[in-house]
Amino acid sequence: MTRTRRNFTPEERLSIIQEGEREGHSITLRKYQIAPSLYARWKHKYLNEGIYGLKDKHKRVDPVLRELELENERLKRIIAKQALEIEVKSELLKKLLSDRRQDECYHTISWQ
């Protein structure tokens, strides 16, 4: 049988710490089925950083959101590649037209 991971909010963590101080550590730990090391870690963080220390430090990323971000990056790369291709083609076209005009001017001048 596997245990599921429980998530306590910072407010719940604070209330467990306060209850542990009022009613005793061992009773509170058994009541909430918390390891003594976890309780000690929460208490240490609370004493050092206050309620902010009890908040989660890492940001959980939704898998769907992460997938959308990857798709967005991929589409941005495609757009950048296409924009570069368009720019190169337009520069080549300008150069080709400019060379053609010079050739036409040269031919008209040489015939006269």
Residue pairs with C-beta under 8 A, 6 or more apart in sequence:
8 16
10 51
10 54
10 55
13 42
13 46
13 54
14 46
14 51
14 54
16 28
16 32
16 34
16 39
16 42
17 39
17 42
17 43
17 46
19 28
20 28
20 29
20 39
20 43
25 36
25 39
28 34
28 39
29 35
29 36
29 39
42 54
45 53
45 54
46 53
46 54
